[in-house]
Amino acid sequence: YSWGQPSRDSRNPDEVKEIPEFQVATSSITSLVGQPVYLPCRVRNLGDRV
């Protein structure tokens, strides 16, 4: 697997898989000073990758 390049299944080399990509998410996050912030992230075409 390579970021930016479609990966190929070694069992079926003619089949090109779509690469994972970040989806557009909320661009405005509000937090209190000194508190943890959790940034949401959505990824398309993740498949069985974790």
Secondary structure as GFF3:
##gff-version 3
##sequence-region A 1 50
A	DSSP	beta_strand	7	9	.	.	.	ID=ss1
A	DSSP	beta_strand	12	17	.	.	.	ID=ss2
A	DSSP	beta_strand	21	22	.	.	.	ID=ss3
A	DSSP	beta_strand	43	44	.	.	.	ID=ss4
###
